[in-house]
Amino acid sequence: MQVELVSPESVLYSGEAEMVVCRTVGGGDIAFLAGHEPFLGALEIAKVRVLLEGGGEEVVAVHRGFVEVANDRVIVLSDIAELAEEIDRARAERARAEAEAALAADPDDEDAAEALARAELRLDVAA
């Protein structure tokens, strides 16, 4: 099936794949294979895995967005999406430390909680 991972800055991936795994808001992880029924969903801050034909894998940090599936085509749209090799680990570690400090000062700080989730995702994908 055809897969496209797109952010405003670039097309992160465009090509054929055997399966795509995403995490939807309130729905958990969902996997798409060729022949999947049409689907439209909002994405969480989570990694998107593209299992390539021949055994490879492309992993992308997606910071919310949408996934659309129709006619053996999966399109992932996100305002912020990063391939593993594009992630600056040192910057992500600093962001995690700052978010943890903000949450220690105010456990109800939703912006800090989101910043922490984004930083941890970046570190997970870059690992």
N, C-alpha and C positions, 0 to 999 in steps of 0.2 A: 504494500500500500504506500501511497505517497504521503510524506510528512513534511510539514513546514513549522519551524519555530521562529517566531518573528517578534522583534522589539522595535521601537521607533528608530533606534540607531542602526539596526542591521537585521539581516536574515541570518540567524545563528546556525540553522541547519535546514537544508532542503534536499530531500532524497527519499530513497526507498527504505522501508523498515518492515520488520516482522511484527513488532508490537510496540505500543507506546503506553507508559504507565504514568498517570497523573494523580494528584490529590485534589479532590473537589471540596468546596465549602460544604460542610455538614454531611458529606457523603463518603468520606474516606477515599482510599485509593481505588482507582478504576483502571482497568487495562483494556486497550483497544487492539483488536486484531482485524485482519481483512474481513470484510463482510459484516462488520458491526453495524447495528441499527443506528440511524441518525441520532446525534446527541449534541446538546449544547449545555455547557456547565461553567460555573465560576471556579477559579482555582485559588487554593490556599497558598501561603508562603511555604513552598516545598520544592523538592527536586522533581524534575520530569526526566524519566528514563526512556530513551529511544533504543530499543534492541534492534540492531542492524542485521540485515541479511548476511549470513556468513559468520555470525557469532560476535561481532563487536558491539560496543555500547557507547552511546553519547549521553552524558549526564549534564543537565542544565539546572542552575538555580533559578527558580521562577518566583518572583515576588508579587504574587497575585496575577490575575489575568483571566483569560477565557480559553476554553477548548471547544472546538467544533469538529464533529465527525459526520461525514456524509460521503457516499459514493467511493469508498475505499480511500478516503483522504482525511488526514488528521491535521488540523491547523491549531497551533498554540499561539495565542497573542498575549503579550505581557508588556507593561510599561517598562519593567526592569527584568532582564533575564541575562544570565552570565554562564558561559561555558567554564568548565573547571580550570582550564589553562589561562583564563582571563582574570581569575580571582586573585587579588592581592591578599595573601594570608596575614601579613603583618597588619594591614589596615583592618581586616576583619577581626583580628584579635583585639586591637585597640577599641574597635566599635563594641565588641562584646564586653570588655572591661568597663567602658563608659556606661553601657546600658545596665550592667549589673550594679554599678554604683548608684545610678539613678533609681533603680528599683529598690535598692537597700534603703535609700532615703525616702522613697514613696512607693510602696508596693502596689498602689492603684494607678500608677503612671502608665497609661495605655500606650503612649508613644514609645516609652522605654521598653515596654514588653514587646512591641513590634520590632524595634531596633535590635533587641536581643534575638528574636526569632530569625531575623534576616542575617545577623552576624553568624549565628550557629549554623544556619543553612549554608552560608558561603564556606564556612570551615569544613562542614561535612562533605560538600561537593568537591572542594579543593583537595581533600585528603587522598 
